[in-house]
Amino acid sequence: MSTVTFDTLKFVERLRESGMSDAQAKAIAEAQAQAFAETSSNSLTTKQDVSRLELKLAEHDGEFKLIRWVMGLVLGGVVALVLKAFF
């Protein structure tokens, strides 16, 4: 599993340099680190996830081709009806 590293000390120092108080800078850094920790544990995609998705898509490739053909026929029919109505 991937982890996102976040340098809280550097972040706090940067906030202090911009004029923020020490307590505010520390609170913001802690909140930011917690937010990174929560999102990284829930929403990062791994290579295994991508591999599984590719396998599932490959299994359904024939169905996708059929759907494309059907949609093409439907679109052709609609275009024919529009052309017939106006010309």
N, C-alpha and C positions, 0 to 999 in steps of 0.2 A: 504494500500500500504506500502511496506517495504521501509525503509530508511537506507542508509549506513552512519554510523557516522564516521567522519574523524577528528582526533585531529590535527588541523593545527599548534597549538602552539608547541606541542610535536614534530611534523615533522620538523618545522623550527629550533627548538633547536637542534635536531639531525643533521640537515644539517650544522648548525653553528659549532657544535663540530667537524665535519669532515673537517672543514677548509673553508667552503663556506662563502662568504660575506653575510651580513644581507639582503641587497636588493635582491640578487640572491635567497637566501633561501625563502624569502617572496613571490617572484614571482613564484617560483616553487610550493610552497605550495598552492597558489591561483589557479594556473593552475591545480594542482592535484585535489583540492576540486571541481573545476568546472567540470572536467572530470568525477569524481565520480557522481556528481549531474546529469549530462546529461545521463550517462549510466544507472543509477539506475532508472530514470524515464521512460526509454524506453525499457529496456530489461529484467527486472526481471519478473519471472513467479510467479503468485500467486496460491494459492490452488484452487481458482475458475477456473483458466485457466486449471490446471491439471485435475480437475473434469470434465470440459466440454470435454477435449480431451479424457478422459477415456470413457465417454458416447458415443462419436462419434465412437471410435474404437470398442466398444461393438456392436454398430449398424451394423458395417460392418464385424463382425466376420465371418459370413457365406460366404461372398465374399472372405475373405482371405483364408478360408479353400478350397474353390473351386480353387482359383489360385494356392495354394500349390499342389493340386492334379493334375492340368493340367501341372504345371511345372515338377512334378515328372514323368508324362507320357512322356513329351517331352524329359526330360533327359534320361529316359529309352530307348526311341527310338533312340536317338543319340548314346548312348552306344552300342545298338544293331547294328547299322550301322557301327560303328567303329570296333566292334569285327568281324563283317561279312567281312569287308574290309581287315583286317589283318590276319584272321585265316581261 
